[in-house]
Amino acid sequence: MSEGAAAQETDVIVIGSGAGGLAAAVTAAQRGLKVLVLEKDTVYGGTTARSGGVLWIPANGINGPRSDADVRAAREYLVRECGEALFDAGRVDAFLANGPRMVDFFSSQTSVQFAPLPAYPDYHPDEPGAVPGGRSIMAAPFDARELGPRMKALRPPLKEITFVGMMFNSSQEIQHFFKVTRSLRSAVYVARRLMAHGTEMLRYRRATRLTNGNALAARLAKSAFDLGAELWLDAPALRLVTQGDGRVTGVVARHPETKADVHIRARRGVVLACGGFPQDVARRRALFSHAPTGAEHHSPAPATNTGDGISMGIAAGGVFEDSLPNPAAWIPVSLVPRGKAPHGVFPHLIDRYKPGVIAVNPAGRRFVNESNSYHDVGIAMRREAGHAAAVAWLVCDHTALRRYGLGHVKPFPLPLWPQLRSGYLLRGATLEALARRIGIDPAALQQTVAEYNRHAEQGEDPAFGRGSTAYNRYLGDHDHAPNPCVAPITRAPFYALRVTVGDLGTFAGLRTNERAQVIDARGAPVPGLYAAGNDSLSVMGGNYPGAGITLGPAMTFGFIAGEQLAALQMQPTETAHAG
C-alpha cells in the first residue's frame, strides 16, 4: 500500500473502500486518472467484505443472453416495489441501462469476475415484472494470495457467519455441511474443505479461498492496485474543501503516517462512498422507530460506518433524504456473546427458511411468513413493535435444530453446550417450560405451535403461506417434502433464540442524480461531488426487490461516477478554502 508522503494533488479522491467507492476508483483509474482512496478504518473492503457479494443487475449477461424485455419487466417491477411516489425514473433508468455495461467493463477490463445465480428468484416473484431467476449474480471465488502483502489488510468476513473462519460460496455449498452426517458425498466434500481451510489457516492465519463479499472486495482492490490507484488506510476524511462558488475541490484528511491533517486537492472531483450511517446512534434514534434511544438497534456493519460521507455531503450543500418508509435494509439479528469482548451481531439470512422453525412475538403468536425476505420480516417485526424495541423469538424442536442449526448455533455434530451456557440459546423440556424461560405466556405458545402443527403435517401453512413462492422455497430444504419450508414442531426438547431488528445497510442518504452527482435543495448538482453506495439515497425507494439490490446499484453508480469524472476537463488551480 502506498502510504508514504501525503499526495497534495490528485485527479480523483474516493472516500471509502467498499464496492461503490472501489468501483469508482477502478473505473477512473482505468481511464488514466490518478486516484486516491481514503479509508477511515485500518482495513479495506468496507461493508462489502462482510456481505454476500451478490449484485442485482437485470439483463446482466452472466446468467444467459441479455434481453430488452427483461429490462422493461425490471422497470415495471421497480415501479411496483418503489411505489409511484418514490420511483425515480431518471436514476432507475440509468441503473438499468448502465448495470450491464458495468458488468461488461469489470469482467473484461479488471480482475473482477462474476458467477451466475440463474435460479435465484426476485424477492417478490409473483409481482408484475418479477422473474423466478436470472437477475442476481455474485463475485466469483478469489485466491487472496494474488493480493500479495496487501492480503493482510483486507477486512475479514463477518466472524459470526463463518465456520472456524471458513467462508461459503453459496447456499448449495452450505447444504453439504447440513448433510454431512446423512450423505457420503457431502461428508467427503466437507472433509476436503476443512483440510484445505486448515492448511490455509496454518500458513497464512486466514482463509485464502475468498468467497462472497470478501471475494468481491478483494477483486475490486486487486483491480485498483493493478491500475495504480493509491489507498491510504487509517486516514479518515475530516471535511471537504470547496471554492467560493461551492465547487468541491478536495479533502482535508488525517495522514496515516504523520497523523497530521493534510489538504489534498482533487482536480476532477470527490466521490463519497463511506457506507451510510448504520453505526450513527443519533441518526438511528431519529429515523428508526424501533430504536427510541438509538441503542436498541444492532448492525453487523463495520463500527466505522457512522455517516461521515453524509455529513460531509450536507456541509457541501447536498441534501439528506430521510423520508423513505424504510430508511434501512432490515434484517432480524441476534446478539452472540463473546465473553468479555463486545457481542457479535448475527444476521439471520438462512435459518428462518428451514422447515420446523417459526417466529413468535412477545405474546407468543406468529406474525409473519418466516420464509419471506429478511427485509419483509424486519418490516413485520417493526410493525408489531410500534415505537418500542422490536423483539421476536425463533422457536424450533430438536430435529430442526440438529439438522439445520439456528443462528450462530451450528447443526449436528457440533455441540450445543457453549450456546446454552452463554444464554444465547434457550431450551425447555416442554413448550410450556420453554415459554417460561423466554418470558412469554405458555398457553399462547402451546396454542400457536398446535395451530401451526395441524397443517404442517401436510406441508401447509394457511395462516402465512410459507413455501408459497419461488423465493421462499429457494432457501428452504429441497430434500424435505412436500414443502421445503414447513415441518411440524414436535420433538422435545424445544429451543428458542431472541432476535431484534438490525440492518444490512442504510437506504436513506444524499440525493443524487442519474450521473451519481450529489444534488442540492434546488436539484442542481454540487459541482465536483459524487456519491455511490449507501451514502446516496437508495434507488429502490426503501424496498428490497431482490438479492443484491445494494451492491448492484453501488457498483453501477460507482462506475457511472468514474466515467463522469474521466469525461470532465481538469479544473484550473484556484485557491480553495475549507467548507
N, C-alpha and C positions, 0 to 999 in steps of 0.2 A: 504494500500500500504506500502510495506517495504521500508521506506526511512530513516532508521537510519544510523548507522555508515557506511561509504563507504566500500564496499567489495573490497579488494585488489586483490582477485583472484577468478576466477570462471571458469567453463568449456567453456561456450559459451557466447559471447556478441552479442546481436542483437541491431542494431541501427535503431530505427523506430518501431512504434506500429500499423501499418496498417496490411492489410491481409497477405502480403508477410512476413513481419517480425514476426508477431504473429504465422503464420503457422510454420515457422522455430522454433520458441521458443517452441511451444506446442509439436512438433514432437521430438525435442531434449530432452525436459523435460520428456516426456512420456517414453523415453528410459533411464531414470535415470540420465541425465546430469543436472548439476547445471547451470541455465540460468539467465542472467541479461539482461533486456530490457531497453535501454536508449531512452527516448523520449524528444525531444527538447522543445515541447510545454508543457503547463500546463494541457492539457487534452490528453487522449489517444484515439486511433482509426484511426488516420491519415485521408487520403482522403477517405478511405473505409467507414468511418462512415457517409460520406456525399453522398455516391454513391447509385446506385440502388440495390447493393447487389446481382447482377446476375453473374453467372460463366458459361463460355462456356467450357463444358467438353464432347466431343464426347464419346459415349458408357458409360455414367455416371451411369447407373443402377437405377437412380431415376425416370426417365420418362418411364421406361419399361425395358424389358430384354436387356442385352448387346449383341452387335453384332460385330464380327470381320469385317464384311462387312462395318459397319459404320465407323470403324477406317480407313479402306482402302479408303473409299469415302472421309472422312475428310482430309486425306493426299492429295488426288487428288485436293480437293477444296483449300487447303492451298498452293499447288504448284501454282495454278492459282492466288490466292489472293496475295501471296508474290511476284510472278514473279520469274523466274528461277534464276536470278542473286542474289536475296536476300533470296532465300529459303535455310534455314539452316537445312539440313536433320537431323543432329545429335540432335539438340535441339528440332526440331519438333517431331521427333520420341520419344524422351524422354518425351515430354509433352503428346503425345497421349498414350504412354504406362503407364505413371505414374499418369495421371489425374484420371482415375477410381480407382486406388489404393489409391490416396489421399482422394477421396470421401468416400471410404470404411473405411479408417483409422479414419477420423474425425467423420463419422456417428456412428461408433461402439465404439470408444475409448474416445470420448470427448463430450462436451456439444454442439458441432456444429451439427445442423440438417439442412437438405435441403428440400425444397418444389419443386415439379415438375412444369415445364412450358412446357408441351408436345406440345403446339400449337405455340410456339414462333419460327418463321422461321429464318433461316440464313439471313443475310442482302442482299445477292445477290442470292436468292433462285433459279434462273434459270441457274446458272452457273454449270458446271460439278462438281459433288461431293457434291453440296449443298443439304440440306434437308428442307422440309417445317415445321419442328419442331422436338424437342427431344434432342437437344444438349445443351440447356440452362437450368440451374436450379437456384434457389435462396435460400437465407437464410430463414429458417422458422421464423415466428414471435417469439419474446422472451420477457419475463417479466423482465424488468430491475431490479426489486426488488430482483432478485436472485443474483445480484452483491453486495447486502448489501451496506455499506457505499461507496464502490468504484463506485456506480452508479453516484455520483455527478461529478466524474472526466471523465466520458465518453463524448467524443466530441458530441455535439448535432447535429442533422441533419441540412442540409443547410436550413436556415430560409426561403429563397425565394421560396422553393418548398414544404413547409409545409402550412397547413391552420390552423391558430391560434396555431401553434406548433404541429399539428397532422400530423403523417406520414401515408402514404397509402401503403398497402401491394401489390397492383397490379393494372394494368390498368383496370381490371374488377371492383375493388373497387372504383376507380375514377369514373367509369361510373355511379355509384349510385349518386354521387354528381352532375354529369352533368344532370341527370334525376330527380333531387329532386322535381322539380315543375311539372313533367309530369308523374310520376309513384308513386302510393301509396306505393308499395313495397320499392322503393328507398327512399321515404320520411321517412318511418319507420326506414329503415336501418340507414340513415343519423342521424336521431334524436337520436337513441340509441348510435351511435358512438360519437356524440357530448356530450351526457350526461356522457358517460364513460370517455371521454377525459377531460371534465370539472372537474370531480371528481379527476382524476389523477393530474391535474394542481393545484388544491386547496390543495391537500395533499402533493404532492412531488415537486411542482413547475417545473415539466417537465413531458412529456409523459413517461409512464412506459410500454405501449404496443409498443415495438420496432419492426420495420419492415425494410425491405430492407437492405442497408448497415449498418445502425445503429444496426440492429439485428445481422448482421454478425460480426461486430467489438465486440459487447458485448458478443456473444457466444465464439468467439476466446479468448477474455480476460478472461472470466469466466473459460475456459479450462486451460489457462495458470496459473491463480491464484490457481485453484484446484490442479495443479501439482507442485506447489511450485516455479514457476518462479517468479523472483523479477522484479519489474517495478519501475524505477525512472522517475518521471516527472520533467519538468523544469531542465533537465540535458543534455544539448547539448554535443554531442561528438565533441571534438575540433580537434583531429588528431589521426591517427592510430600509433601504436608503432610497430616497426619492428626490427628484428635481422640483423646482418651483412650480412646474406645470403638472405635477402629480405623477410623472413617469417614474416607474421603479427602475433604478439603475444599479442596484447592488444590494449587498447584505453586510451587516456587521455580525461577525461570528466569533466564537471563542476558539483560538488556535489550539489544536490538540497537543502540541508540544510545549509551547511557551505559556499557554493558558492566558495569554493576553488577548484583548479584543482587537480584531483586525477588520478593516474595511476592505471588502472585495468587490470590485466593480464588475458588473455583467454587461458586456457590450450589446448582447441581444435581448436578454431578459432573465427572469427568475421563475422557476416552477415550484409551487408549493405542493408537497406530497408527504405530509407528516403523519398520515394515518388517522385523521379525525380526532375525536375527543372522548374515547371510551373511558379514559382514566382521569377525566376532569370532573372532580366531585361537584364543583359549583354548577357546571352545565348539566350534569346528571340531576342535581337537585331541582334545577329549573325546568327540565324537559321530561324527566322520567317520573310519571305519576306513581309508580310502584316503589320509588326511592325517595321518600319525603325528606330525608337528610342527605341524600346522595350516597350514603354508605351502604344502603341495603342492596345495591346493585353490584354485581361482580362480573368482571370481564377477563377472558383469557388473553386479551391483547397485551402487548408489552407495556410495562409501567410508564414508559416514556411518552406514550401517546396521550398527551394532555392538552391537545387543542392548540399547540403553538402556531401551526400554519394558519388556522382560522383567525387567531388573534392578530397575527401579522397582516393577514389579508384585510381584516376590518380596519386596522390602523392605516392601511394604504388607500382606503376608500371603498373597499369591497363590502358586500352585504352578506351577512349570515342569515340564511333562510332556515327558520326553525318551525315552520307552520305545518310540516308533514304530520299526518295522523300517527305515524310510527317513526320517530326520529332515529331509530337504530334497527339493526337486524337482530331480532330477539331470538334467544335460544334458552331452553332450560339448562341450568348448570348446577353442579353440586360442588361443595367445598371439601377438598381432600386434606385431611390432617397430615402435617409433615413434622410431627414432633415439635421442637422448639422453633422451627422455621415457619414463616408465613404459610397459610394454607394454599394449596393448589386449587385451580379452577378447572373442573372437568366439564366440557361441553357434551351434552347428550345427543350425539349425532346418529347413533346406530341402534342402541338397545331398545328404544321405545317402539320400534317397528316389529320386534320379535314376538312370536306367539307366547301368550302366558304372562305378559307384562301389561299392567294397566296403570293409569294415573288417577289419583283421587285428590280432591280439595280438602281443606281442613275440616270440612263437615263430613268427610268420609264418602263423598259421592264422586262418580266420574263426571267430567265436564267437557271432554274433548275427544276427538278421534286421535289417539296417541300416535298413530302412524302417519299423520299429516306432517307437513314440513315443520322444522324447528321454529320458524318464524310464526306460523299459524298457531302452533301450540303456545308459544310465548304470548301472542295476542290474547288467546283464551285465558291464560293464567292472569294476565293483567286485567282483563275484563272481570274475572272472578274476584280479584282483589280490590278493585276500585282504586281508591287513593291510599291504599295500605301496601305493605310489603307483600309481594306475590309469592306464595308458597304452595307447593304441592308435594305429594308423595308418590313415588313409583313403587308399586306393590307387585310381588310375584311369588310363586311357590318354589319348592326345592328343585323340581325338574327344570324349570326355566332358568333359574339362577346358575345351576351347574352346567347347563348346556350352552348358555349364551353369555353369562356374566351379567352384571348390572353396574353401569357407570364405571368407576375405577376398579370394581371387583371383577376379577378375571374368572373365566369358566374352569371347570374341572380339567386337569388335575391340580391346579394351583389352589393353595389353602385359603380358607375364609377367615381364619382367626385374626390376621392383622387388621382387617377392616372391622370385624366385630369388636375387637379390643379397643380400637380407636373411637368407636362410636359412629363411624361413617355409615356402616350397615347395621340395621336393627333386625332382630329375629324374634319370632314368637312361636311357641309350640302349636298354638291355635290362632285363628284370625282374631279372636277376642283378646288373646294375650298380646298379639302384635298391635292391635288398636290401642291398647292401654299404654304400650311402650312409646307410641308416637303421639299420644295425647289426643286421639280422636274418639268419637262415640263408637263403642264396639258394635252395637246393634246396627248402626248405619253402615259400617264397613262390611259386616256379615251379610247384610241385605244387598249391598252393592255387588259383592262377589257372587252371591247366589243368583242375582238377576243376570249378571254377565255370563256365568257358567251355563245357565239354562239354554242359551243359544250357542255358546262357544263349542259345545259338544258337537254341533253340526257345522262348525266353522263360520258361524254367522254373528253379526253384531248389528242388529236392527236399531239400537239406540244411537250409534255414532258412525256406523258404516266402515269399520276398519277393514282394510283389504279390498275396498270397493273401487280403487283407482289404480292405474298402472304405476303411479309413483309410490303409493302405499306398498304395493307388492314388490317393487324393485329392491327395497331394503329389508324385506321380510325373509323368512326361511323358506327357500324354494323347495326344500325337501319335505316340508310339512304340508300335508293335505287335510282338508280341501282348501284351506285358506292360510297362506303363508304368514299372516299377521295375527291369527286368532287361535288360541288354545285355552282350555279351562284351567282354572287355578284351584288345584285340588290336593296336591301332595305336600303334607307338612314336613318340616317346619316352613313357616312363611316369612317373607323378608320385606323390608321397606327401606327406602332411601329418600332423603329430603332433597328437593330441588327448588331453586328460585329462578327468577328471570335474569339472564345475563345477555350478552350480545356477541355477535361475530364481527362487529364494526358499526360505525355510526352512519346514518343516512342524511341527517341534517348537515348542511355545510355551506360553503361560499357559493353564491350564484355565479355560474359560468355560462358562456355561450357555446355554440356549436364548434368554435375554434379553440375551445378549452381556455379562453381568456376569462379572467375574473372580471365581473361587471359591477358597476356601481348602482346607486339607487335609481338613476335615470335609465339604466340599461346599457350604458356606454362602457366599453372596455376600459379597465385601468391599464394604461399603457405599460408594457413591459412585464405584466404579471399574469401568470397562468396557474392553473390548479388541476390536479388529477388525483384519482383515488378518493379516499374518504374525506379529504379536505374540501372537495367540491360536493355540491348538492347531488344526491343520488338521482340518476336519470330514470329510476324505477318508481318514483313517486312515493317512496316509503313502503312499497310492497316487495315481495320476494318471489318472482315468477319462476325461477329455475336455478339449478346448480351452477354457480359461477357468475351470478349477476353482479358481484362486487369486482372480482378480478377481470372479468371480460371488459366492462367499461373502463376500469382503471388502466389497463394496458392500452385500450383503444384511444382514450383521450390523452394518455401519456404520449402515444405515438403521434396523435394529431398535434399536440403541443410541440413535440420535437420537429415535426415538419414545418409548422408555422414559424418557429424560431429560425430554422435554416433558410426560410424564404425571405426573412427580413433583411433590410440593409443595416449594416452596423451603425449604431448611433455615434455621432461625433462626441469627443471627450468634452464634458462640461463639469463645472464644479457642482458637487452634489451635497445635500445635507441630510442628516438622519430624519426620517419621518416616522 
